[in-house]
Amino acid sequence: MNNERTNADRNYEDALAAFRGASRDYTAVVTAYRARTIDDAVYLAGRKAFNAAQAAFDLAENTYIDAKNAEEDNAPGIVDPQLSLF
């Protein structure tokens, strides 16, 4: 596993943990908003935080996928015996 993939793995795990926390918080905000125990400003702040965590996770996930695909592209493959003669 190369260093780029290791960093992508770490960033992905960190972003996933942050997103899960933001998702829990946002669920609580939505519940409170529907119960009318918080105002619009609190709801919008919660939604903004959730959206930021989602965007960070999406970026980390795409970077992880790109690193994984790059590693697979560089892996030795099966060589067609007929082509190896040339």
OpenMM code with the backbone's topology and positions (N, CA, C; nanometers):
from openmm import Vec3, app, unit

residues = "MET ASN ASN GLU ARG THR ASN ALA ASP ARG ASN TYR GLU ASP ALA LEU ALA ALA PHE ARG GLY ALA SER ARG ASP TYR THR ALA VAL VAL THR ALA TYR ARG ALA ARG THR ILE ASP ASP ALA VAL TYR LEU ALA GLY ARG LYS ALA PHE ASN ALA ALA GLN ALA ALA PHE ASP LEU ALA GLU ASN THR TYR ILE ASP ALA LYS ASN ALA GLU GLU ASP ASN ALA PRO GLY ILE VAL ASP PRO GLN LEU SER LEU PHE".split()
positions = [
    Vec3(0.0862, -0.1179, 0.0000),
    Vec3(0.0000, 0.0000, 0.0000),
    Vec3(0.0903, 0.1236, 0.0000),
    Vec3(0.0661, 0.2140, -0.0932),
    Vec3(0.1514, 0.3308, -0.1039),
    Vec3(0.1106, 0.4397, -0.0043),
    Vec3(0.1958, 0.5387, 0.0082),
    Vec3(0.1738, 0.6458, 0.1052),
    Vec3(0.0494, 0.7277, 0.0724),
    Vec3(0.0259, 0.7507, -0.0577),
    Vec3(-0.0936, 0.8267, -0.0984),
    Vec3(-0.2203, 0.7538, -0.0551),
    Vec3(-0.2217, 0.6234, -0.0711),
    Vec3(-0.3384, 0.5429, -0.0315),
    Vec3(-0.3539, 0.5452, 0.1201),
    Vec3(-0.2435, 0.5360, 0.1934),
    Vec3(-0.2490, 0.5398, 0.3395),
    Vec3(-0.3088, 0.6716, 0.3873),
    Vec3(-0.2648, 0.7826, 0.3290),
    Vec3(-0.3205, 0.9131, 0.3653),
    Vec3(-0.4681, 0.9210, 0.3284),
    Vec3(-0.5034, 0.8685, 0.2123),
    Vec3(-0.6436, 0.8695, 0.1691),
    Vec3(-0.7287, 0.7863, 0.2638),
    Vec3(-0.6766, 0.6717, 0.3082),
    Vec3(-0.7488, 0.5875, 0.4050),
    Vec3(-0.7738, 0.6645, 0.5342),
    Vec3(-0.6694, 0.7289, 0.5834),
    Vec3(-0.6791, 0.8028, 0.7099),
    Vec3(-0.7776, 0.9195, 0.6967),
    Vec3(-0.7671, 0.9940, 0.5879),
    Vec3(-0.8574, 1.1069, 0.5661),
    Vec3(-1.0019, 1.0607, 0.5530),
    Vec3(-1.0203, 0.9479, 0.4844),
    Vec3(-1.1552, 0.8921, 0.4684),
    Vec3(-1.2144, 0.8544, 0.6039),
    Vec3(-1.1369, 0.7842, 0.6848),
    Vec3(-1.1859, 0.7420, 0.8169),
    Vec3(-1.2184, 0.8633, 0.9049),
    Vec3(-1.1331, 0.9645, 0.9015),
    Vec3(-1.1573, 1.0864, 0.9804),
    Vec3(-1.2833, 1.1579, 0.9329),
    Vec3(-1.2983, 1.1709, 0.8020),
    Vec3(-1.4159, 1.2395, 0.7462),
    Vec3(-1.5432, 1.1601, 0.7741),
    Vec3(-1.5339, 1.0280, 0.7686),
    Vec3(-1.6504, 0.9445, 0.7981),
    Vec3(-1.6930, 0.9605, 0.9434),
    Vec3(-1.5971, 0.9614, 1.0343),
    Vec3(-1.6297, 0.9799, 1.1759),
    Vec3(-1.6934, 1.1171, 1.1998),
    Vec3(-1.6380, 1.2204, 1.1366),
    Vec3(-1.6943, 1.3553, 1.1507),
    Vec3(-1.8345, 1.3619, 1.0916),
    Vec3(-1.8545, 1.2973, 0.9766),
    Vec3(-1.9858, 1.2978, 0.9135),
    Vec3(-2.0884, 1.2255, 1.0004),
    Vec3(-2.0499, 1.1145, 1.0581),
    Vec3(-2.1427, 1.0414, 1.1445),
    Vec3(-2.1848, 1.1265, 1.2637),
    Vec3(-2.0896, 1.1975, 1.3230),
    Vec3(-2.1219, 1.2871, 1.4344),
    Vec3(-2.2136, 1.4002, 1.3903),
    Vec3(-2.1823, 1.4582, 1.2745),
    Vec3(-2.2656, 1.5669, 1.2225),
    Vec3(-2.4052, 1.5166, 1.1876),
    Vec3(-2.4139, 1.3950, 1.1400),
    Vec3(-2.5438, 1.3372, 1.1060),
    Vec3(-2.6298, 1.3182, 1.2315),
    Vec3(-2.5679, 1.2680, 1.3378),
    Vec3(-2.6407, 1.2545, 1.4653),
    Vec3(-2.6892, 1.3908, 1.5153),
    Vec3(-2.5991, 1.4888, 1.5100),
    Vec3(-2.6352, 1.6238, 1.5553),
    Vec3(-2.7480, 1.6813, 1.4703),
    Vec3(-2.7390, 1.6628, 1.3401),
    Vec3(-2.8410, 1.7178, 1.2517),
    Vec3(-2.9758, 1.6489, 1.2738),
    Vec3(-2.9749, 1.5204, 1.2987),
    Vec3(-3.0993, 1.4498, 1.3282),
    Vec3(-3.1653, 1.5090, 1.4519),
    Vec3(-3.0861, 1.5399, 1.5532),
    Vec3(-3.1394, 1.6020, 1.6747),
    Vec3(-3.1946, 1.7419, 1.6444),
    Vec3(-3.1244, 1.8157, 1.5592),
    Vec3(-3.1697, 1.9499, 1.5217),
    Vec3(-3.3021, 1.9420, 1.4461),
    Vec3(-3.3131, 1.8505, 1.3526),
    Vec3(-3.4366, 1.8350, 1.2751),
    Vec3(-3.5528, 1.7981, 1.3676),
    Vec3(-3.5278, 1.7071, 1.4597),
    Vec3(-3.6317, 1.6663, 1.5545),
    Vec3(-3.6777, 1.7850, 1.6387),
    Vec3(-3.5820, 1.8616, 1.6877),
    Vec3(-3.6163, 1.9790, 1.7687),
    Vec3(-3.6886, 2.0842, 1.6851),
    Vec3(-3.6472, 2.1019, 1.5636),
    Vec3(-3.7108, 2.2010, 1.4765),
    Vec3(-3.8561, 2.1622, 1.4465),
    Vec3(-3.8776, 2.0349, 1.4202),
    Vec3(-4.0139, 1.9884, 1.3939),
    Vec3(-4.1028, 2.0011, 1.5167),
    Vec3(-4.0415, 1.9875, 1.6329),
    Vec3(-4.1167, 2.0041, 1.7576),
    Vec3(-4.1308, 2.1519, 1.7950),
    Vec3(-4.0717, 2.2369, 1.7149),
    Vec3(-4.0750, 2.3821, 1.7338),
    Vec3(-4.0107, 2.4270, 1.8657),
    Vec3(-3.9054, 2.3556, 1.9039),
    Vec3(-3.8326, 2.3946, 2.0252),
    Vec3(-3.7074, 2.4758, 1.9940),
    Vec3(-3.6741, 2.4882, 1.8640),
    Vec3(-3.5636, 2.5748, 1.8223),
    Vec3(-3.6127, 2.6625, 1.7078),
    Vec3(-3.5431, 2.7729, 1.6878),
    Vec3(-3.5854, 2.8638, 1.5803),
    Vec3(-3.5110, 2.8352, 1.4500),
    Vec3(-3.5470, 2.9120, 1.3483),
    Vec3(-3.4895, 2.8921, 1.2155),
    Vec3(-3.3372, 2.9069, 1.2148),
    Vec3(-3.2858, 3.0033, 1.2885),
    Vec3(-3.1413, 3.0286, 1.2883),
    Vec3(-3.0642, 2.9078, 1.3411),
    Vec3(-3.1140, 2.8454, 1.4446),
    Vec3(-3.0469, 2.7273, 1.5006),
    Vec3(-3.0551, 2.6114, 1.4015),
    Vec3(-3.1723, 2.5954, 1.3407),
    Vec3(-3.1883, 2.4899, 1.2409),
    Vec3(-3.0930, 2.5114, 1.1238),
    Vec3(-3.0870, 2.6335, 1.0720),
    Vec3(-3.0008, 2.6621, 0.9573),
    Vec3(-2.8528, 2.6441, 0.9909),
    Vec3(-2.8139, 2.6774, 1.1115),
    Vec3(-2.6749, 2.6552, 1.1531),
    Vec3(-2.6441, 2.5050, 1.1586),
    Vec3(-2.7384, 2.4277, 1.2091),
    Vec3(-2.7205, 2.2824, 1.2127),
    Vec3(-2.7129, 2.2226, 1.0738),
    Vec3(-2.7965, 2.2735, 0.9856),
    Vec3(-2.7955, 2.2239, 0.8473),
    Vec3(-2.6657, 2.2624, 0.7770),
    Vec3(-2.6159, 2.3825, 0.8036),
    Vec3(-2.4903, 2.4275, 0.7436),
    Vec3(-2.3744, 2.3382, 0.7892),
    Vec3(-2.3713, 2.3048, 0.9180),
    Vec3(-2.2661, 2.2174, 0.9705),
    Vec3(-2.2748, 2.0783, 0.9079),
    Vec3(-2.3974, 2.0272, 0.8947),
    Vec3(-2.4174, 1.8964, 0.8324),
    Vec3(-2.3714, 1.8974, 0.6877),
    Vec3(-2.4085, 2.0005, 0.6129),
    Vec3(-2.3695, 2.0108, 0.4724),
    Vec3(-2.2174, 2.0197, 0.4567),
    Vec3(-2.1513, 2.0904, 0.5481),
    Vec3(-2.0052, 2.1011, 0.5427),
    Vec3(-1.9411, 1.9648, 0.5685),
    Vec3(-1.9939, 1.8909, 0.6654),
    Vec3(-1.9407, 1.7571, 0.6939),
    Vec3(-1.9652, 1.6634, 0.5760),
    Vec3(-2.0802, 1.6763, 0.5127),
    Vec3(-2.1115, 1.5936, 0.3950),
    Vec3(-2.0153, 1.6245, 0.2811),
    Vec3(-1.9881, 1.7514, 0.2581),
    Vec3(-1.8962, 1.7908, 0.1511),
    Vec3(-1.7546, 1.7400, 0.1794),
    Vec3(-1.7102, 1.7501, 0.3037),
    Vec3(-1.5768, 1.7017, 0.3405),
    Vec3(-1.5679, 1.5502, 0.3230),
    Vec3(-1.6743, 1.4806, 0.3609),
    Vec3(-1.6757, 1.3358, 0.3442),
    Vec3(-1.6743, 1.2983, 0.1966),
    Vec3(-1.7537, 1.3668, 0.1155),
    Vec3(-1.7571, 1.3379, -0.0282),
    Vec3(-1.6189, 1.3555, -0.0908),
    Vec3(-1.5497, 1.4617, -0.0536),
    Vec3(-1.4151, 1.4865, -0.1054),
    Vec3(-1.3193, 1.3754, -0.0617),
    Vec3(-1.3237, 1.3397, 0.0655),
    Vec3(-1.2358, 1.2344, 0.1163),
    Vec3(-1.2671, 1.1002, 0.0504),
    Vec3(-1.3946, 1.0731, 0.0296),
    Vec3(-1.4342, 0.9475, -0.0341),
    Vec3(-1.3847, 0.9418, -0.1786),
    Vec3(-1.3992, 1.0510, -0.2512),
    Vec3(-1.3523, 1.0544, -0.3900),
    Vec3(-1.2004, 1.0402, -0.3974),
    Vec3(-1.1295, 1.1037, -0.3060),
    Vec3(-0.9837, 1.0930, -0.3011),
    Vec3(-0.9419, 0.9495, -0.2703),
    Vec3(-1.0119, 0.8859, -0.1769),
    Vec3(-0.9850, 0.7464, -0.1430),
    Vec3(-1.0067, 0.6556, -0.2640),
    Vec3(-1.1180, 0.6750, -0.3320),
    Vec3(-1.1482, 0.5928, -0.4496),
    Vec3(-1.0434, 0.6138, -0.5582),
    Vec3(-1.0054, 0.7392, -0.5818),
    Vec3(-0.9031, 0.7674, -0.6827),
    Vec3(-0.7699, 0.7013, -0.6465),
    Vec3(-0.7310, 0.7085, -0.5193),
    Vec3(-0.6047, 0.6475, -0.4755),
    Vec3(-0.6109, 0.4957, -0.4891),
    Vec3(-0.7241, 0.4380, -0.4547),
    Vec3(-0.7405, 0.2930, -0.4658),
    Vec3(-0.7345, 0.2496, -0.6126),
    Vec3(-0.8021, 0.3237, -0.6986),
    Vec3(-0.8006, 0.2905, -0.8408),
    Vec3(-0.6615, 0.3081, -0.9013),
    Vec3(-0.5902, 0.4108, -0.8600),
    Vec3(-0.4547, 0.4332, -0.9106),
    Vec3(-0.3634, 0.3188, -0.8682),
    Vec3(-0.3803, 0.2725, -0.7467),
    Vec3(-0.2995, 0.1605, -0.6983),
    Vec3(-0.3298, 0.0344, -0.7791),
    Vec3(-0.4562, 0.0114, -0.8078),
    Vec3(-0.4948, -0.1061, -0.8856),
    Vec3(-0.4454, -0.0954, -1.0297),
    Vec3(-0.4456, 0.0261, -1.0846),
    Vec3(-0.3971, 0.0456, -1.2209),
    Vec3(-0.2478, 0.0168, -1.2317),
    Vec3(-0.1743, 0.0391, -1.1227),
    Vec3(-0.0299, 0.0179, -1.1228),
    Vec3(0.0089, -0.1231, -1.0809),
    Vec3(-0.0877, -0.2043, -1.0434),
    Vec3(-0.0592, -0.3412, -1.0006),
    Vec3(-0.0227, -0.4265, -1.1212),
    Vec3(0.0689, -0.5201, -1.1000),
    Vec3(0.1020, -0.6084, -1.2118),
    Vec3(-0.0188, -0.6936, -1.2481),
    Vec3(-0.0425, -0.7073, -1.3751),
    Vec3(-0.1582, -0.7834, -1.4205),
    Vec3(-0.1165, -0.9134, -1.4867),
    Vec3(-0.2127, -0.9801, -1.5385),
    Vec3(-0.1871, -1.1037, -1.6111),
    Vec3(-0.1455, -1.0669, -1.7534),
    Vec3(-0.0364, -1.1222, -1.7957),
    Vec3(0.0149, -1.0928, -1.9295),
    Vec3(-0.0295, -1.2050, -2.0225),
    Vec3(-0.0816, -1.1647, -2.1350),
    Vec3(-0.1192, -1.2620, -2.2371),
    Vec3(0.0084, -1.3287, -2.2880),
    Vec3(0.0182, -1.4618, -2.2761),
    Vec3(0.1402, -1.5301, -2.3174),
    Vec3(0.1795, -1.5015, -2.4623),
    Vec3(0.0834, -1.4812, -2.5481),
    Vec3(0.1127, -1.4534, -2.6883),
    Vec3(0.1803, -1.3167, -2.7036),
    Vec3(0.1400, -1.2194, -2.6201),
    Vec3(0.1990, -1.0864, -2.6302),
    Vec3(0.3398, -1.0831, -2.5718),
    Vec3(0.3676, -1.1716, -2.4790),
    Vec3(0.4985, -1.1680, -2.4143),
    Vec3(0.6087, -1.2181, -2.5081),
    Vec3(0.5714, -1.2759, -2.6207),
    Vec3(0.6711, -1.3221, -2.7161),
    Vec3(0.7332, -1.2073, -2.7952),
    Vec3(0.6669, -1.0952, -2.7985),
    Vec3(0.7147, -0.9831, -2.8807),
    Vec3(0.7991, -0.8907, -2.8048),
] * unit.nanometer
topology = app.Topology()
chain = topology.addChain("A")
for resn in residues:
    res = topology.addResidue(resn, chain)
    for name in ("N", "CA", "C"):
        topology.addAtom(name, app.Element.getBySymbol(name[0]), res)
